[in-house]
Amino acid sequence: MKVLLVNGSPDEKGCTYTALAEVVKTLNTEGIETEYFQIGTKPLAGCIDCGTCRKTGHCVFHDKVNDFLEIAGGFDGFVFGSPVHYASAGGAITSFLDRVFYTDLCSGKHSFYLKPAAAVVSARRAGTTATLDQLNKYFTISEMPVISSRYWNMVHGNTPEDVKKDLEGLQVMRTLGRNMAWFLKCKEAGIKAGIPFPEHEENTFTNFIR
């Protein structure tokens, strides 16, 4: 079993990474393989609704989004980490996730269906719960079980050294790792026992005027 951890911070080894690394250590202790995916610092455009992904299965912009989608299907779970920028997720990971989940939907790949996901948020002080709410919505619209911890998945600090002093935050990360590992093992056991996936209905789309 493998979990992919996405670092949405432009700082490769900053506060967000420090939180994710604590999750990684716990997952590895539980026998779960892990890999990091760094969004990086190159500009990431938002979705322009061009429809290319519906025709080709790939986003028209050839950047980290397509790189991620090429490998996402090979992982069993995901953790997405983001710093807080103006009380919300960073601009890069927001554009990234908008396009990742929309391209996956339109291409019919279903890389995320019933795979567990978690969001991890890093902030100096505030804006964490609003950011968690924003990130979790990508998971719930994609039928991904959301993995929780004993508190909201956040750490506080202005530097990695500060984060390492946030003992409660680090404990939250370890608990998150253990809960993710437990869920993955239960899912694997269920599949081996022959428990089928839920019945799938075709999407019904409506709006507020019809």
KACOR-V375844 format. One record per backbone hydrogen bond with DSSP energy under -1.0 kcal/mol. CO is the residue of the C=O (numbers start at 1). NH is the residue of the N-H. Records with the same first field share a line. If there is no record, write none. Layout:
CO->NH ; NH
This chain:
1->33
2->76 ; 77
3->35
4->79
5->37
6->81
7->39
11->14
14->18
15->19
16->20
17->21
18->22
19->23
20->24
21->25
22->26
23->27
24->28
25->29
26->30
27->32
28->31
33->3
35->5
37->7
52->56
53->57
61->63
63->67
64->68
65->69
66->70
68->71 ; 72
71->74
72->75
77->4
78->118
79->6
80->120
81->8
82->122
88->85
90->94
91->95
92->96
93->97
94->98
95->99
96->100
97->101
98->102
99->103
100->104
101->105
102->106
103->107
104->109
112->115
116->78
117->147
118->80
120->82
121->155
122->84
123->157
127->131
128->132
129->133
130->134
131->135
132->136
133->137
135->138
136->140
137->141
139->144
143->114
145->117
152->154
153->121
155->123
159->163
160->164
162->165
163->166
165->167
166->170
167->171
168->172
169->173
170->174
171->175
172->176
173->177
174->178
175->179
176->180
177->181
178->182
179->183
180->184
181->185
182->186
183->187
184->188
185->189
186->190
187->191
188->192
189->193
190->195
191->194
